[in-house]
Amino acid sequence: MKIIKFKKVPSTQDIAKKLAEKNIKEAIVLAEEQTSGRGRYGRIWFSPIGGLWFSILLRPNIDPMDSIKLMALAGLAITKAIRDFTHLPAFIKWPNDVYINDKKVCGILIESSIENNRLKYVIIGIGLNVNNSFSNIPSNILKNITSLRSELGKVIDKEALFKVILKKFKELYNSFINKNFNKIIEEYKKYSLIINKDILIKRNNEIMKCKVLDIGEDYSLIVKINNEIIKFSYDEILKIDFC
């Protein structure tokens, strides 16, 4: 897969989308810095020099409803790569974050295009705090984030880590294409930060306390609220906090 590198861009997601509309089959867009990085629901993602900011353009022949499962693949690939490369205790916070020591180190964004009930393409955006500093970041955000450099106390070989991430992702993606998502989600659950934990979920304007029971084979969140078992899809929940 071709890797297209940039020094500074508004958003790797936007560049990947332009490539997709030009009928580029697959590509990885990598930038040293983003000026308009974004997360779910358009939330700002600070992307200064030192981090890994990249988007993966894919065209899998799958049901459009299954594209969200690629978020699980990305989260698992990042988590395994961090653990193998740094030996830090990385865990996945459903649906799209990776945490170390209760702080967010990575965010994942999925965007797709569907035409005539067929998936045209999917773009996986990944933002990983590696060696970047956190100057000019609001204090309310700063208290909840970390970087690999902060956790290890030394500079990370960013290029070498990137290669490990891509290797892990390729292995999982090949397994996914071969209809082995059930095995992937079972491995994913070993690194889950929230299974068997009490959490607060925000849905629309409602905040509910619940206990996480499981993550479904369709990448849904299965919880217990007031003795009732409920399944939530990725796009039903605006935010998850720990109790």
ABEGO torsion letter per residue (X at the ends): XBBBBBABBABAAAAAAAAAAAGBABBBBBBABBAABBBBGGBBBBBBBGBBBBBBBBBBBBBAAAAAAAAAAAAAAAAAAAAAAAGBBBBBBOAABBBBGGBBABBBBBBBBBBGGBBABBBBBBBBBBABBABGBBAAAAAABBBAAAAAGBBBBAAAAAAAAAAAAAAAAAAAAAGAAAAAAAAAAAABAABGBBBBBBBEABBBBBBBABBBAAGBBBBBBGGBBBBBBAAABABBBBX
